């Protein structure tokens, strides 16, 4: 049995480059939301809450982001814990992807980090956050 040749560097780092593109887009959207919040333009209406009267799993995420960017971590966590986890996780993954691309490092590909794992982890996080928001009285 022969071992296939290693993949070219450009192919191996394609997921990291994609992460950097999405992180840049997320930063742009976040900056626009913060600008809208601080300029008094208001933020969009939540359709889910308008129809059901219940908060959605991401309810308060924008306000949480604004609080976190302002340095008020406790208030941000109280407003929407999943948003804080998502923002910190995005920052960590973005720094990792930037280092892989900039320093031409070999990307880590742990076997437990497969799409199936991430689907269940994300669904569990959203469900736990929604339960928290319901119990916190965000109705």
Residue, then its C-alpha position, 0 to 999 in steps of 0.5 A: x500500500x502506498x501513501x499518497x503525496x501530501x496535499x499542496x499548502x494552498x489546498x491544506x489551508x483553504x478552510x482557514x482562508x474561508x474562516x478569515x473571510x467569514x470572520x471579516x464579514x462578521x466583523x463588518x456586520x458587527x461594526x455596522x450593528x454597533x454603529x446603528x446602536x450608538x447612533x440611535x437608529x435602533x435595531x431590527x425587530x425580532x419576527x419570532x418574538x413578534x409572532x410567538x411572544x417568546x424570545x428566540x435563541x439569539x434574543x439579545x445577541x446584538x445588545x450582548x455584542x455591544x456590551x461585550x465590545x464596551x467591556x461590560x462582560x458580566x452584562x453581556x453574559x447576562x443578556x445572552x451567554x451564547x452570543x458571548x461564547x460565539x464571539x469569543x470562539x470566533x475570535x479564537x478560531x480567527x486568530x488560529x486561522x490567521x496564524x496558519x495562513x500567515x506563518x504557513x503552519x500545518x493546520x490541525x485536523x483533530x478527528x473529533x472535530x467533524x461536522x457531526x460533532x459541530x452540529x450537535x454542539x451548536x444545537x445543544x448550545x442554542x437549546x441551552x441558551x433558549x432555555x436560559x432566556x426563557x427562565x430569565x424572563x425575556x418574554 
